[in-house]
Amino acid sequence: MTSATTDHDTTGQAGSADAVPATYPPEGAFIATANAGAALYDRAEADRLEFWAEQAGQLHWDQPWTQVLDWSDAPVAKWFADGKLNVAYNCVDRHVLDGHGDQIAIHWEGEPGDSRDITYNDLLAEVSRAANYLTELGLEAGDRVAIYMPMVPEAIVSMLACARLGLTHSVVFAGFSPTALRQRVDDASARLIITTDGQWRRGMAAPLKAAVDEALGGEPSSVEHVLVVRRTNIDVPWTDGRDLWWHDTVTNADADHQAQAFDAEHPLFILYTSGTTGKPKGILHTSGGYLTQAAYTHHNVFDHKAGQDVYWCTADIGWVTGHSYIVYGPLANRATQVVYEGTPNSPDEHRHFDIIEKYGVTIYYTAPTLVRTFMKWGREIPDAHDLSTLRLLGSVGEPINPEAWRWYRDVIGGNRTPIVDTWWQTETGAIMISPLPGVTATKPGAAMAALPGISAKIVDDAGAELDHGASGLLVLDQPWPSMLRGIWGDMDRFRETYWDRFANDGWYFAGDGAKFDTDGALWVLGRVDDVMNVSGHRISTAEVESALVGHTDVAEAAVVGATDATTGQAIVAFVIRTANAAHSGDTLTAELIAAVSQEISPIARPREIHIVPELPKTRSGKIMRRLLRDVAEGRELGDTSTLVDPQVFEAIARG
Ligand code: PRX
């Protein structure tokens, strides 16, 4: 049996003498106005496809579909295939046409303290200008555009302008290195990169456009232009003819633009994510099904009420959470939302709570790693603020431990708010497993149940369904509207990664371990493959290993994710030096940390690097990561009998 990589209290019991509830049933006042009711499960159960058709019907379609799902080319799904719509029209124009143009779409909060309120009217004008200018640049539907930007409004405008024109965007997290950017730009053959001069990081302007220049130096690339938003005013290197200022071009373009409808299966975006090999996977999402599920989940899981709520998802648009729950889901549902540019401790640890108070945030969606960081900073900080506007809290990115769950509810949620622990992935496009507020009695730490319209099973390696109480592999046994449609340029890898494992059953293998407890609540236990989850960021061991062996002093490297109290997992590396290595000790360690930041991103920096004479290998040459995890987590070594040379590694463990 493959085991999950993280251990959690999965009993659902408090386990201590203090009488804390084991479950949190929905409260009357919340139930009375909740968007979702228990009937939603029944409707989906009665006719799944009809249920999804109903959800899709919430969007504006220029041409209605006749077939909800075409699964004949499985595992490539076609949802609403002969329907046509424009994603940006659904997120912007229709709200203006419905008379809500003056409603604030985005309360944007810049890191240095500047802010902008952007109405749906403003958003429409900006997206139209950008669409007109991108057209003038000669970009055509189907072309790819890379977006490498911090959390500025123009990043959202750029995504929507692409969607409006049928251009496929590929957002690259602005914390990624030039090497990582280049890899992604090349893989998608992007014709344009949109970026900023620099980005604010804890009061300092850090260069960003310079990273684009570095990425594009050397070999010629597919990129014809670099469009640059001025954000920090730092000096930037400039290539005439290639580089264009946003304020000289987009800002002067016509603010009227007629959106044209595209096929429901038109590619909307590619988003790269780590897999078990060194090369990131370009996850492909399309339009109609994706927008349907993003909007449906945002409406029901967050109980979002247009015109009333002030919603805040703290993710970055560089990740899928930012795509589905900052851009597409909320804007399709006419949300008023906060978008914040900086880190939670700029200028100090009060920042998020200041923002919640300033805008009267009602729905707050963040990651467990931040909750645990808040816990570390101490409850005096949130306690100094009026957080009484909050009425719902969300969690995403990694399992939330019951202790953090309770703290989140008590301290941030005033022991009042429901918490939705939402499980999903870049590949699933939208939330799949989560409580429904107003319906589900939640257990701290459990993602509870598949949403109406979604079907999940927990099975053993052979695909047999497991009894309640047993841990196994999480599979999705029915197609869903926002599912990935492939890996860009590598459909074989798409089949191998997700579908070959349970090919006979036609199930999607998520790569996570999970269990139903004896009450039938679903617990997600963590990855079962060589993917680490650091602060909710997916990082592959192979990617980090390849960055480490790229250093001339390193002969071999093995990387594992070790349990970490704040970040969920932390990266621990073991390296063997080459015979004539120039460096050792702290010098080498520092160089290796720099190499990983340079190759991938500072988010992939190892917490520890152990320089060792040997790695634990089986006789067939496979590195035994289980033993490395034992060392990294300070445990007694497990079974070493299959090692070539158990003594060497036992010495490492002792040392
Ligand atoms: O291991 C699961 C974990 O994050 C992985 C997906 O990562 P990514 O594609 O980067 O998307 C993150 C945001 C959706 C999953 O395979 N994960 C995500 N949410 C949860 C989770 N693990 C447990 N509980 C969650 N709520």
Boltz pocket constraint, residues with backbone or C-beta under 6 A from the ligand:
constraints:
  - pocket:
      binder: B
      contacts: [[A, 273], [A, 320], [A, 321], [A, 395], [A, 396], [A, 397], [A, 398], [A, 399], [A, 400], [A, 421], [A, 422], [A, 423], [A, 424], [A, 425], [A, 426], [A, 427], [A, 433], [A, 447], [A, 510], [A, 511], [A, 512], [A, 524], [A, 525], [A, 526], [A, 527], [A, 533], [A, 536], [A, 537], [A, 538]]
      max_distance: 6.0
